[in-house]
Amino acid sequence: MGNADSAGGVTERGDGIAFAGNLIVDHLKTVHTWPTEGALAKVLGQRYALGGLVNNCAIDLAKLDPSVPVKVLGLVGDDEKGDLILGAYEEYPSVDTGFVERRGETAFTDVFTAPDGSRTFFTFMGSNAELAPSYFDFDRMKADILHVGYILLLDGLDAPDPEYGTALCRVLADARAHGIATSIDVVSEDSDRYAAIVPPALKYADYCVMNEFEAGRTAGIDIRDGTALIEKNIEECVRDLASKGVRRWTVVHMPELSAAYDAETGEYISIPSLKVPDGFIASCVGAGDAFAVGVLYGAYQGWDLRRSLDAASAIAAYSLSGNGASDAVRPFDEILKKTETWR
């Protein structure tokens, strides 16, 4: 099994990356207009797709590099949507679903897309809400890195813990005690819950990957004024998050660039996003998860932070050409070759 060293890095590889948290089915519906309250709108088309951190990240990594063992941990219902999720993994031999338990109803999100591309979401927490520390058996589940999310969308793990702060913190501390490096991600919830729930987890995270909205809410530092970046605040925000206890890499991504701090070296770096060709983007769904997978893939391979950010940017950019979260993801070497002229 791989072990986390004193600074949170992976010193040995072989047990792969585990993804835990949200397992969701998205019901994607295109409507002819967004109706006023009490009015009717026609549904022009619909389809199901897998969603949530676990599905997006696990399938991305399985496509990027089938040689990396992948574990998925979470709860799905004993229903058709649960069958849909577990059935999808049968295509990927590198993915171990033995840590997924079935109970209750599978979480789902109804996603309505209007003609102008705007989307509205209605989510049902389902069995995801029941995920708790008792489901994490690190004596049985071996991994080099554990990536958990989304914080703020996991009722059981967001719950207070008298010793650790939150139930998730207890899980992360237990993972570290078993030699597993830890990583977290957050959902972009428009609320005031960030300050109470996210910072405690940063103390137990070796890696932290979030977008600029989540980072700003957690640190209390605005990175945007409307649509414009407040560039002078980006480094301050990243360093503030790192100061809350992240043991290795703190990474914040946004459409224009990614910024990160390496606690081992004290280095802050920022790299611009790739310039994708005109007409290349089909959807932004899952791009954040694709980026996170790139960061973790680099950490797993023993790359430095800059090389890992370059990889994450390439994977996220390439993922934009698919309608679903993981539709466009290809083997990593193929993605690098395709995107090398986009820098």
N, C-alpha and C positions, 0 to 999 in steps of 0.2 A: 504494500500500500504506500502511496505517496505521503509525505509528511510535510507539515508547515513548519518552517524554521522560525527562529525567534522574531524575525521581522515580518512573518506572514507569507513569505515566498514558498513556492513548491520546490522542495529539494529532490524529490524522487517522483517519477511519473509512472503511471500504469493502471491506476484505478479509475482514471477519468474524472468527469465532471458530473455532479448531481444537480438537478434543477427541482426545486420544491416550491409549492404555493398554488397559484391559480391555474386550474384546469377548466376551460370554458368552451362552450360551443357558441359561435356567433351566428345569428340568423340575420343575414344581410338582405335588406329589402330596398328596392329603388322605388320612389314614389314620384308622381307627376307634379306634386307641389306639397309644401308643408302647410297643412290646414290650420285655420284659426280654430280656437276652442269650440268644440261641438260640431265642427264641419267634417266632411268626408274627403279623403284623397285616395286616388287609385294607386294600387301597388302594380308596378310595371314589370317587376321581375324579382325573384328571390332565390337564395341558395344558402347552404350551410357551409361554415368554415370553422376550423379549429382556432381558438384564441386563448389568451392568457399567457402569462410568462412561461409556464412550463412547456406548453405545446409549442409556442413560437421558438423558444430557445433550443429545446431538445431537437426538434426537426431541423432547425438551421444548422446545428452542430453536426448532426448525422449526415446532412448533405455536404457540409464543408469538408469533413474528414472522417470517413467511416472507421478509421483506425482508432479513434478516441472513444473509449467506452462512455456511454451516457446512461445515467440513471434518472428516472422520474419518480417523484414522490408527491402524493396528494390524494384527494378524494374525488370520486365521481359517483354518480348514482347508478343503481341497478336498473337502468332504463335504456331507451334507444340512444339517447345522446351519449351516455356512458359507453355503449357499444361502439358508437361512431368514433369516439376518442381513442379507445384501446385498439380498435380495428385499424385505424390509420397508422399506428406504430408498427404493425406487422410488416410494413414495407421497408423498415429500417432495422437490420440485424444488430446494429451497434447499440440499440436502445433497449434497456432493461426496464420493463414496466412492473416488475415484481413488487415494487414498493407503493403501488397505487391500490388503495382500498375502495371498496364500493359500499356506499350507504346513502340513504336519502335520495335527493334529486340532484341531477347534474346541473351545475351553474350554467347560465346562458345569458347572452346579451342580444337584445333586438337592436339592430343598427339600421336606421332609416336614412337613406341618402337622397337628398333633394336634387333637382336638375342643376343647381349651381355648384354641386359638389359638397355642400355643407352636410354634416352628419349629426344625427341626434341619437343618443344611446339610452336604453332602458335595460338595466341589468338585474338579474336574479342571482343572489349569492349562493343559493343551493348548499350542497354539502361542503363547498369551499369554506363556508363560515365556521365549520366544526373542526378544521385542521388545528391541531394542538401539539404541544411538545411530546405527548405520549405516542404520537405516530412516528417519531424520529428515533429509530433504533440504530445507532451508529456502531454497535457491536456487530450488527449484521450488514449494514450498508457501508461499503468501503468506497471512498472517493478521495481525490486529491483536492478538489474545490467543491464547495456547496454554494450555489447561488439561489437565494430565496426572494420571492416577491409575489405580488406587489404589496409592500407595506401600505397600510390604509385601506386595503381591500381584502383583508384576511381577519375576520372578527376574532377568531380564536387566538391567533398569534399577536394581534394588536392589543389584546387584553392586558391589563396591568398584572405585574408580577411583583410581589413584595420584596423579593431579593434582588432581581435583575433589572427591574424597571418594566419590561414587557415580557410576554411569553416567548416572543421571537428571540429576545436577548438570551433567554435561558437555552433555547435551541442552538444559537450561535456559540455560546460558551461551551456547551456540550460537544459541539462539532470540533472546536479548537482543542478541547481536552483529548479528543480522539485523533489528533494530528491532521485535521482537515482545515484547509484555509477557507475563509468565509467571505461571501459577497452578498450585497443587497441591492435591491431596486425598489422604486416607489411608484405609485400610481399618481397620475396628474389630477388629483381631487381638488376642487375649488372650495377649500374650507380652512378653518383655523386650527386643525388638528395636528399639523406638521410638528410644531414645536414640542408637543407633549409626547408624540409617538416615535418620530424618526430619530432625533438625536440620541436617545438611549441605545439604539441599535448600532450607531456609528462607533460606539466604544468597543463593540465586539466584532467589527467588520475588518477584514483584511483588504477588501476591495469594495468600493462604493461607486456605482454607475447610475446617474440620473440625468434628466434633462434640465434645461435652464429654469423652467417654471417650478419644478420640484425643488431644485437647489435653492432658488430664491426664496421660496416659502419656508424651507427648512432653516436657512441661515438668517432670514429676515433682511435680505439684501436684494433689492430689485436689480435684475439684469436687463430688463426691457422697460422701455417707456412706450407703451402702445406696441407697434411693430418694430420699433428701432431698438437695437442693442445699446446698452449703456456700457461701452467697452471698458471704461475705467473701473467698473464694479466687478468684472468677471473674475479677475485674479483674487480680489478680496473675498469674493464669495467662495471660491474653490478652497482657498487657504482656511477660511472660517470652518468649512465642513471638515477639512482634514484635522483641524485643531480639536475637534470634538472626539477624536480618538481613532480614526481610521489608520490601521497599522501599516498599510502599504500604498495603494493607489486610490486617489480620489479623482473621479472623472466626471465632467459635466459636458454633455453634448447638446448641440443646437444646430439648426439648419446651416448656419454660416460657418461654424467652426467647432472644434472640441478643445477643451482646456483641462489640464490635469496637474496634480501634484504628487510627487513621489516622496513618501515619508522616509524612505531609506537613504535617498541622496539629497533631499531638501530641494530638488529641482522642480520648478514650475515650467510647464511648456504649453504652447497653444499652436494648433495647426489648422489651416483652413480646410473646409470641406472640399471634396472633389467637385469639379464642374462637369455635370452630366450633360450629354448631348441634348439638343432641343428635341422635344417629343418623346424622350426616354421614360419619363415618369408616368406610371399608370396609377400608383397609389402609394401613400405614405404609411399604410397600415403595417405595423411590425418593424418599422425601421429602427426604433429605439432598442428593441430586443436584439435585432441583428447587430447593432453596434455593440451592445453589451457582450454578445457572444464573441465578437472579434477581440474585445479587451481580454476576456477570460481565456480565449484560445491562445492569445499571445502569452499570458501569464503561465498557462499550462505548458507551453513550449519553452519557457524560460527566456523569452525575449524581453528587451528593455521596454520602458514605457512608451518611448517614441515609436518604436517599431510596432508595438501593439496598437497604438492609436492609428497609425497608418493602415494597419490591417482592418481595424474596426471601421474606419471611414470608407474603405473600399467595399467591404461587405454590406454596410448600410446603404451606400450609394447604389450598388448593384441590385439590392433588394427592392428598390423603388420601381423597377420595371414590372413587378408582378402585382396582380390584383389582390392576392391574399398575402398574409404575413410572410410565408416561407416559399411562395410559388416560384420566385425567380432565383432562389439561392442555388448555387452550383459548387462544385469542388473548389477549394480555396485557390489552387494554382490557376484554374480557369478564370476566376474572378480577378486575380492579380493581373493576368495577361490582358484581360479586357479593359481594365481600368487604368493601366499604366500611363496612358496618354491623357488622362483626365486631371492630372495634378497641376 
